[in-house]
């Protein structure tokens, strides 16, 4: 009998989870026994505060916790387990690595999801928190999968296609903005198209992804810098590319079209 589909999304901040896998989660929410586990290393308390949002540096973390819950409510799929690890935003790199690995591994062994999604070595934006939680999750997954039991079949890293980023940069330049520079922390880092292993068509649920994104109101100025209409956002999130970290895709095999394809 096949295992029910399940996924653990393990990221650094509220809103890191609002893109990349949100469409895949919506596509599978009605699968029998589907389970979605969300793990956030920090509450994003050091993030920016968009104009008009009633938050301060002292209250932003609490505000972003509420935004996270509201986002998944608006999206329409509530995580079965929503875990906050409680590390300081921006300081995850200073955390004890073994402790972080163990905490993530404990969750993986308790839940044993089929798919684990996190950041790759580029952190998508080069954010040191992204890179740290991705590295710790990779290590936790590697250790956990060696312990006999169900699940833990696939480890994926969210990614941006190089060709997609170049199109976005054209739009930025036309808008009078500089191109994204992958040499600068917090700016987007592309993955060469030939290294993309999975690409999910999420156009059928793109409105739900955007509904979730829009609930991260304190981060509106960051998330919607030039993508300032819902229709443009829906186009942007209509595909979810990823790199298959484990097991590696066999040479010459076609792109996977679903996070659970073949499991």
N, C-alpha and C positions, 0 to 999 in steps of 0.2 A: 504494500500500500504506500502511495506517495505521501511524503510529509506535507502538512499544510504550509502554504507560503508564509514566510515571516522575514522581517527585515529589522535590523538595528541601525539607526543613523546616529553616528557618534561624531559630534562637531564641537566647536569652541564656544560659540556665542548664539544667543537668540537671533534669528534671521538667517544664520548659516544653513539652517535646515529648510528654509522656505523655498529654496530653489535646488535644482540638481536631482532630487529624488521625489519631490512632492507630487509630480505628475505620475510617476510610477506607483506611488502609494495609492493615489486616487484610482488608478486603473485596476488595482488588485484588491481594493478594500472589500469587495463582495465575494472574494474567493472563500470557500469554506475553511474556517479556522484561521483566517488571515490574522496576523499579529504584527503590530508596529511598535517598536521600542525606540524611544528618543532619549539620547544622553547628551547633555550640555555641560561642558567643563566649567563655564563661567556664566554669570548673569549679564555680562555686557555692560557693567556699571561704569566703565571708562570710555564708553562710546560717545559719539556726538549727540547733541540734542537739537532736533529740528525746531524751527521757529513755530511758536504757537502751542508747543507741547508742554503741559504743566509738569515739568520734571526739573530737578536740580542735580548737581553732581552727587548729592547725598541720597537722592531718591531714585536715580535712574535705574539702578539694578532692579528694584522692586517694580518699577514701571515696565521694564522689559520682560520680567517674568509674566506679568499680566498680558502684555502684548503677545508673548509666545503662546499662551493658552488661547487668547482670542484668535490668533492667526489660524491655529489648527481647527478651532470651532468654525471659523469662516470657510476654511478649506473643506471641511466636512468630514474629516477623519481624525478622531481624537486618539492620541497615542494610548496604547494599552498600558504602557509604563513610560512615565516622563520623569527622568532622573536628572537632578542637578548635582554636579560634583562639588560645587562651592569654591572653586579656585578663583583667585583674583584676576579680573580682566586685565590683559596686557602683561601679566606676570607669570603666565603658565610655564614659560621657559625656565623659570626659577624653581618650579615644583620638583620634588623628588621623583625622578623618572620611574624608578622601580615601584614606588607607591602608586603612581598614576597608572602604570601598566597593570598592577595587581587589581586596582579598583575596576578598571575596564574589563579585565579578564574575569573577575567575579561575576559581573553582569552577563558576560558572554556565556559563561558556564551555567549560570542560573537559567538563562533564556534559550541558549543554543539556537539562535536564528539561522535560517538558511543563508541569508545574504547580510553582510556587514558593509556599510557605506561610510566612508570618511574622506579626509583630504589626502592627496598624494604629497610627494616631497616638495611640490611647488606651492602648496597651500592655496592654490588658485590665485591668491593675491599676494603671496609671499609673506602674509601676516605670521609673525612668529608663534602666536597662539595656535593658528591653523596647522602650522607645520608640526608643532609639538604634539597636539592631540592626534594628528594623523600618524606620526611616528609611534606614539604609544599604542594606538589602536592596532597598527600593523603588528607590533610585537605581541600584544595581547592575543590577537587572532592567531598568530603563528603558534603560540604556546597552547592556546585553548584547543585548536583543531587536532593537536596530537593526543589529546585525551579522548578515549573512545566515547562515542555517543552520537546522537542525531545532530543534524544541522551543521552550521559552520562550513558550508559548501563553497562559498564564493565571497571574496573580498574585493570591493570596487572603490576606485578613487574618482571623485567628481572631476570634471575637466572642461576646458574651453578649447574648441577646435581653433587651430591657427588661422584657418581660412575665415572662420566666423569673426575672430577678433580683428582681422584686417578689414572686414566689412564694417565693423563697428567703428574702427579708427577713421575710415573714410567719412562716416557720418559725423564723428567728433570734429574732424578738421573742417568740414563744411559748416559746422556750428561755431567755429572759432575756438574750439578747445584743442589742447594738445593731444596727440596720440597716447594711448596707454604705453607706459615704459616698463617692461618687465624687470628692469634692473633696479627699480625703486620699490621699496616695501609699500604695501597696500594698493599697488597697481596690478592689473590683471596680467596673468602669465598664461600664455597659450601652450597647448600640447600639439605637436605636429599631427596633421590629419592621419598619417599612416599609423600612428600609435594609439588611435582611438579604437577600442575593442567593442564597445556597446553604444548604440544610439537608439533611444526609445522615442517613438512618435507620440507626443503627449498633446497634440493639437485638440483632441476630443475633450480634454479636461483642463485646457490652458486657462479658462476663466476661473477655475477653482484655485489654481496656483496663484494667479494674480490677486484673487480675493484674500488669500493668506498673506501675501507680501504686503498688501496695503494696510494690514493691521499693525505692521511694525512702524507705527507713526513717528516714533522718536527718531527713527533712522531714515525718514523719508528723503531728506536732502542728499543722503549718501546713495540710497537705492535708486532714486529717480533723477539722477543728475541731468541726463538728457533724454531719458525715456519717460516722457511726461504725459503720455496718454495710455489709457487702459489697452487700447487696440495695439499699440506698439509693444507694450509689455507682453501681451498675449502672443504676438509673433515671436518675441525673443525666447519665451519659455516653451515654445511648441516642440522643442527637441531637447532631450536630456542625454548628452554624450558622457561617456565614462571610460576609464582605463581599467581593465581587468588585472588586478594585482595578483590574485591567486584564485584558482590555478591559472597559469599563463595560457593565453589562447594559442592553439597550435598554428604554426606557420601556414599561411594560405587559406585558413578557415575564414568564412564570411563574418561580417559584423553580426554580433548578437543584437536582436531587436527588442529584447525584453530582459529586465534584470534577472528573471527567473527562467529564462529560456534554457531548456536542457536539464533542469534540475528535477 
